[in-house]
Amino acid sequence: MSPLPCPYCKNPLALTLDFIVKHPAVQCPHCQTILNFKVDKEATEKMKKGLREIEDMKKKYSKIAKFG
């Protein structure tokens, strides 16, 4: 999966979902455009729950599977 590009300058942004949830407003390091990824609280909570479930599954199966 390729990194999300800045909608203004098209340079790749090294952002993860976890980072965006913690910091919904960010500035492009290339062109200094302000990007606002703010979503409603319910959607954010659902995503956080899903990410926790993924991490729990990784821990549960870490002895029999390798995750990239």
C-alpha positions as CSV (number, residue, x, y, z in Angstrom):
1,M,0.0,0.0,0.0
2,S,1.5,3.3,-1.0
3,P,1.6,6.3,1.4
4,L,-1.2,8.8,1.4
5,P,-0.1,11.8,-0.8
6,C,-0.6,15.4,0.2
7,P,-3.6,16.6,-1.8
8,Y,-1.9,19.9,-2.6
9,C,1.8,19.0,-3.5
10,K,1.3,15.3,-4.1
11,N,4.3,14.3,-2.0
12,P,3.9,11.2,0.1
13,L,3.0,11.7,3.8
14,A,4.3,9.1,6.3
15,L,1.1,9.0,8.3
16,T,-0.5,6.0,10.0
17,L,-4.1,5.6,11.1
18,D,-2.9,5.6,14.7
19,F,-1.1,8.9,14.2
20,I,-4.0,10.5,12.4
21,V,-6.4,9.6,15.3
22,K,-4.1,11.1,17.9
23,H,-3.3,14.2,15.7
24,P,-6.2,14.9,13.4
25,A,-4.8,18.2,12.1
26,V,-1.3,18.0,10.6
27,Q,0.9,20.1,8.4
28,C,2.5,18.7,5.2
29,P,6.3,18.7,5.8
30,H,6.9,19.5,2.1
31,C,4.5,22.4,1.3
32,Q,3.2,23.3,4.8
33,T,-0.5,22.8,3.9
34,I,-2.7,22.1,6.9
35,L,-4.6,18.9,6.6
36,N,-7.6,18.2,8.9
37,F,-8.6,14.5,9.3
38,K,-11.1,15.1,12.1
39,V,-14.0,12.7,12.1
40,D,-16.8,12.2,14.6
41,K,-16.1,10.6,18.0
42,E,-18.1,7.4,17.2
43,A,-16.1,6.6,14.1
44,T,-12.8,7.2,16.0
45,E,-13.8,4.9,18.8
46,K,-14.8,2.2,16.4
47,M,-11.5,2.4,14.6
48,K,-9.6,2.4,17.9
49,K,-11.5,-0.7,19.0
50,G,-10.7,-2.4,15.7
51,L,-7.0,-1.6,16.0
52,R,-7.0,-3.0,19.6
53,E,-8.6,-6.2,18.4
54,I,-6.0,-6.6,15.6
55,E,-3.2,-6.1,18.2
56,D,-4.8,-8.6,20.5
57,M,-5.0,-11.2,17.6
58,K,-1.3,-10.5,16.8
59,K,-0.3,-11.2,20.4
60,K,-2.5,-14.3,20.6
61,Y,-1.0,-15.9,17.4
62,S,2.5,-14.5,17.6
63,K,4.0,-18.0,18.4
64,I,2.5,-19.6,15.3
65,A,2.3,-16.8,12.8
66,K,4.5,-13.9,11.6
67,F,2.9,-10.5,11.0
68,G,4.5,-8.0,8.6
